[in-house]
Amino acid sequence: MIEEQPGEQALYIKRGGLYSHQSQWNKALADFTRAQSLGDPVRVGFEFGLMYYRMGEYPLALKELSRYLELY
């Protein structure tokens, strides 16, 4: 789907979330970073927060999740 719609932020967020769930941090980070450039960067905050939580980076997770929750 990304090949068909390379400018669709939600697709990168979704794929990055799958990579994060599989502990493929570099791939997740690449997709989340790309997603930030395609739309509102705060929309990526939830998945960024989950990834950082899974990595044990709790201060970064809290920062991202807090920013996301403030908006939504």
Rosetta blueprint (number, residue, H / E / L):
1 M L
2 I L
3 E L
4 E L
5 Q L
6 P L
7 G L
8 E L
9 Q H
10 A H
11 L H
12 Y H
13 I H
14 K H
15 R H
16 G H
17 G H
18 L H
19 Y H
20 S H
21 H H
22 Q L
23 S L
24 Q L
25 W H
26 N H
27 K H
28 A H
29 L H
30 A H
31 D H
32 F H
33 T H
34 R H
35 A H
36 Q H
37 S H
38 L H
39 G L
40 D L
41 P H
42 V H
43 R H
44 V H
45 G H
46 F H
47 E H
48 F H
49 G H
50 L H
51 M H
52 Y H
53 Y H
54 R H
55 M H
56 G L
57 E L
58 Y H
59 P H
60 L H
61 A H
62 L H
63 K H
64 E H
65 L H
66 S H
67 R H
68 Y H
69 L H
70 E H
71 L H
72 Y L
